[in-house]
């Protein structure tokens, strides 16, 4: 089995962002977008190029593609939670949309742009849905007006749950073609392209597994892969240490606040234990917040802390 994870952006782009694997990218895109936005063929606007790593080993490796009807797609996988990621996603969409317009072109030549962001962390607390689609609509009537803007977020943690998920449990989650791709991205280590269960026995998935199993990195690519992997691990460790320091400082303060509010440290820990148990059972986040009385910020901290404990990049 390969030691390369498809969740690291270099591997992700080498799988989906090369000419010989365009069929895999088309399958991934069509599993995400609506029926009206399905593509039969695409042109890669920034195909994978190992030369990129000679000068910049930490370059951003999104995939840009254009459908035969002109629609633009930007696909990115993101492992580490970065501040203001929502703003970055919107900025990427804006660049994808505006770079279509050349000097002298009319605005009517602009085609719809779709941003697809695959996230290995929880970003949207208000829902347990792992796939969310965002448009601009009128506030009260929900009438869509700026129809060229569409952003997708796909949160892998909401799909996969614990990293200890067994294959039998993973199979119960397969209900759509997108689920097939998420099974590949989250638990490829459980899958064998020569012996896939019927729920996952699909030609594109078989090919993707074969691609990652035979994938060979050049020395420059391997160095870049290790640099990205190390950066993600350091980032996660830094966040964990910062949270630990914050908890240590906050515990003393929490005693004061708890006394003022009539809440003991034991009660605070009991609430946190209850919340973690509800998260493990997949309860709705808004329901958890309502029952626990936690703020969105407090709940978000617990959600991400729970993920970091179980998170391990293969």
BAGUVO-652873 format. One record per residue (C-alpha): x negated, y negated, z; residue in three letters. Coordinates in steps of 0.02 Angstrom, whole numbers, plus 50000, padded with zeros to 5 digits. Layout:
XYZAla
...
This chain:
500005000050000Unk
499384982649958Unk
498734971450097Unk
499384956250002Unk
501004948150061Unk
502184941049930Unk
502664927750058Unk
500974919250041Unk
501194906549902Unk
499684912049799Unk
500334929949787Unk
502124923749759Unk
501574913249611Unk
500484927049540Unk
502004938549543Unk
503324926549477Unk
502334912649392Unk
501474921749249Unk
502044924549071Unk
502054943549081Unk
503224943049231Unk
504464930149168Unk
505814943349178Unk
505554944149367Unk
505724925349385Unk
507284925249277Unk
508024939049386Unk
507594929349545Unk
508324913049479Unk
509924921449418Unk
510154929849588Unk
510184912649668Unk
511064900349552Unk
512894899949499Unk
513594908449346Unk
513564891849252Unk
511694889849281Unk
511134907449232Unk
509634908049115Unk
509244920448976Unk
507474914048950Unk
506304901249027Unk
504744891548990Unk
503464890749130Unk
502974872449152Unk
501514875849271Unk
501004894149248Unk
499854902549372Unk
498044897949339Unk
496624904549448Unk
495564889749390Unk
496594879049510Unk
495704886749658Unk
493944882049606Unk
494154864249671Unk
495674865049784Unk
495954881049882Unk
497444873549973Unk
498384867349819Unk
500284867649820Unk
500894882649722Unk
502694879449674Unk
503384886549512Unk
504164874949384Unk
505194881949242Unk
506374875749107Unk
507864885749046Unk
508224887148860Unk
509664874848882Unk
508524861948965Unk
508924864249150Unk
507404862749263Unk
506974873849410Unk
505734871749550Unk
505444887249657Unk
504374886649813Unk
504054898649956Unk
503584890850123Unk
502954901050270Unk
502524887550399Unk
503794875150466Unk
503204857650423Unk
503884841250488Unk
505134832850370Unk
505224847850256Unk
506954842150201Unk
506214825750137Unk
504844835350046Unk
506154846449961Unk
507114831149902Unk
505494822849842Unk
505054838349741Unk
506784838049663Unk
506604819549618Unk
504924822849533Unk
505644837549437Unk
507104826849378Unk
506184810849333Unk
504704818749245Unk
505884824249107Unk
506094806349048Unk
504754800648927Unk
504464783048865Unk
505874778048750Unk
507034792148805Unk
508834788748849Unk
509524793649019Unk
510734805248930Unk
509264816648892Unk
509074821049077Unk
509574838849118Unk
510114846149285Unk
508694849849406Unk
508834863749535Unk
507664865349684Unk
507504882649763Unk
506614883349931Unk
506274900250009Unk
505854897550193Unk
505104909650318Unk
505804899650464Unk
507494893550525Unk
507864876350457Unk
509764874750468Unk
510474878050642Unk
512284874350601Unk
512584890750508Unk
512004908850508Unk
512094909350318Unk
510374912850246Unk
510774905050076Unk
511444887250074Unk
511774876349922Unk
511804857349932Unk
512594844549814Unk
513044826249823Unk
514914824349851Unk
516114810549902Unk
516234809950091Unk
518114812450113Unk
518734820849954Unk
517164831349924Unk
517264826849740Unk
515584830849658Unk
514904816049562Unk
513014817149542Unk
513104834649469Unk
511284835349414Unk
510664837149594Unk
510654854449672Unk
509574861149813Unk
509544879049878Unk
508804884350044Unk
508514902850077Unk
507994906850255Unk
507134923850261Unk
507254925550450Unk
509144924650444Unk
509164938750318Unk
507874950450393Unk
508054947550579Unk
506704956450678Unk
505084961650594Unk
505364978950671Unk
506844982050556Unk
506884999950493Unk
507255004350311Unk
508965011450357Unk
509434994950439Unk
508754984950293Unk
509844994750172Unk
511424989450266Unk
511014971350221Unk
510994974250033Unk
512564966849958Unk
511944956449811Unk
510514954749687Unk
509774941049797Unk
509734953349943Unk
508634964749836Unk
507354950949815Unk
507424946249998Unk
507124964350046Unk
505564963749936Unk
504944947350011Unk
505264951950192Unk
504944970750203Unk
503974975750047Unk
502924986550164Unk
504404998350185Unk
504675000649998Unk
503915012849875Unk
504175008849691Unk
504125027549649Unk
505445032349777Unk
506705018449804Unk
508385022249887Unk
509885019949773Unk
510335003249855Unk
508664996149797Unk
508385006249639Unk
508274992049515Unk
507014989949374Unk
506464972249418Unk
506174976949600Unk
505174992149546Unk
504104981249434Unk
503804968249571Unk
503244981949692Unk
502084989049560Unk
501374971749523Unk
500934968549705Unk
500244986249729Unk
499024984449584Unk
498674965949608Unk
496834961849603Unk
496164944949657Unk
494594937249586Unk
493354931549720Unk
494044913749702Unk
495834919749718Unk
495444930649869Unk
494554916149953Unk
496034904849919Unk
497264918049981Unk
496294920350142Unk
496184901350163Unk
498084899650146Unk
498384914450262Unk
497184907450392Unk
497984890250380Unk
499714897550412Unk
499074907850559Unk
498154892850635Unk
499694882050610Unk
500804894750698Unk
499544896650840Unk
499394877750860Unk
501274876050873Unk
501334890051000Unk
499994881851108Unk
500844864951096Unk
502484872751151Unk
501604881351298Unk
500824864851353Unk
502504856351336Unk
503364869851437Unk
502034868551574Unk
502254849751584Unk
504124851051570Unk
504344864051706Unk
503934851751845Unk
505024838751763Unk
506374851951741Unk
506404855051929Unk
506794836551957Unk
508114836151822Unk
508824852751877Unk
509014846352054Unk
509864830651991Unk
511044840851883Unk
511264854752009Unk
510394867451896Unk
509024878451968Unk
507524885051873Unk
508284902351890Unk
509894896351810Unk
508904887851671Unk
507974904051636Unk
509614913651639Unk
510334901951507Unk
508794904151398Unk
508904923051418Unk
510734922651369Unk
510344911951216Unk
508954923551159Unk
510104938551179Unk
511454930051076Unk
510174925550942Unk
509614943650934Unk
511424949050908Unk
511614936450766Unk
512894925250850Unk
513384908950766Unk
512194894950818Unk
513564882150846Unk
514454894550959Unk
512834897451057Unk
512594878751076Unk
514394876551136Unk
514264890551264Unk
512524886351328Unk
512734867551333Unk
511024865351251Unk
510664850951134Unk
510234854450952Unk
508424850650989Unk
508374862651138Unk
509214876451038Unk
508074873550889Unk
506564875551004Unk
507204892251069Unk
507614898450893Unk
505884894550828Unk
505044901050986Unk
505974917650965Unk
505434918650783Unk
503604915150822Unk
503554929150950Unk
504164941950822Unk
503334934150669Unk
501894943250588Unk
501324940550410Unk
500864957250333Unk
